[in-house]
Amino acid sequence: GREEELELLHVLLRRTAKGGRPFLVTLVGTAGIGKSRLARDVTLAAERGDIPGLTAWRVIRGRCLPHEEGVALWPLAEMLKADADILDSDPAETILEKAHSSLGDRPAIGGSEAIEILLSSLGIATGSDPLSGADRDAASRMIAAAWRGYIASLAVDRPLVAVFEDIHWADRRLL
């Protein structure tokens, strides 16, 4: 019974692809109404290339956690970990190796230092602190630039859909 909503989302994806510019869609409704199901249905169709007039898209997913200390970038961390095949049980050395192996050849990211900034922003020790010596504002700018580069790297070869579940819990820094 969500054909109209699905078609609207398909239209928005086609507009995004045609214009080559980002588009924001927010699904709002009471708990249990089917927002996640609708998002899953449209993203599965986008990944498979089942939307008329569109090629297959890359889809990344992350969920926001209730406001607690240290979870501001949680959805981005989930996206990066899935992309680089990083497990929560991996030691820091393995995480660093997987990140460099998976992300190192993506020019949009900005190189080794940007990869280490990404990991550092998630609380993963990378050896030397890539933010060492930067004041708070400069560190924030460096982190934001590294994440922008990472997201851009995902959209180089095909369009990208980034799904943030439970965005109402997002930290203002993520927003």
Residue pairs with C-beta under 8 A, 6 or more apart in sequence:
2 34
2 37
2 38
2 41
5 38
6 38
6 41
6 42
6 45
9 25
9 38
9 42
10 42
10 45
10 51
10 52
10 54
12 23
12 25
13 42
13 46
13 51
13 54
13 57
13 159
13 161
14 51
14 53
14 54
15 23
16 22
16 23
16 159
17 53
17 54
17 55
17 159
26 167
27 35
27 38
27 39
28 35
29 35
36 165
39 163
39 165
42 51
43 57
43 59
43 61
43 161
43 163
44 50
45 51
46 54
46 56
46 57
46 59
46 159
46 161
47 56
47 57
47 58
47 59
48 56
49 55
49 56
49 57
54 159
55 158
55 159
56 158
57 158
57 159
57 160
57 161
58 154
58 155
58 157
58 158
58 159
58 160
58 161
59 160
59 161
59 162
59 163
60 79
60 82
60 83
60 154
60 160
60 161
60 162
60 163
61 78
61 79
61 82
61 162
61 163
61 165
62 74
62 75
62 76
62 77
62 78
62 79
62 162
62 163
62 164
62 165
63 74
63 75
63 78
63 164
63 165
63 166
64 71
64 74
64 75
64 164
64 165
64 166
64 167
64 168
64 169
64 170
64 171
64 174
65 71
65 74
65 166
65 169
66 169
67 169
67 171
70 123
71 171
72 171
72 173
72 174
73 121
73 122
73 147
73 171
73 173
73 174
75 164
75 165
75 170
75 174
76 122
76 147
76 150
76 174
77 122
79 162
80 86
80 99
80 118
80 122
80 150
81 87
81 88
83 102
83 103
83 154
84 98
84 99
84 101
84 102
84 103
85 98
85 102
86 95
86 98
86 99
90 98
92 124
92 125
92 126
95 119
95 124
96 116
96 119
96 124
96 126
96 127
99 115
99 118
99 119
100 112
100 115
103 109
103 115
103 118
103 150
103 153
104 111
104 112
104 115
106 153
106 156
107 153
108 149
108 150
108 152
108 153
108 156
109 115
109 118
109 146
109 149
109 150
109 153
110 145
110 146
110 149
113 130
114 145
114 146
114 149
114 150
115 146
116 126
116 127
116 128
116 130
117 130
117 131
117 142
117 143
117 146
118 146
118 147
118 150
119 126
120 126
120 129
120 130
120 131
121 143
121 146
121 147
130 142
131 139
131 142
131 143
134 142
151 160
151 162
154 160
164 170
167 175
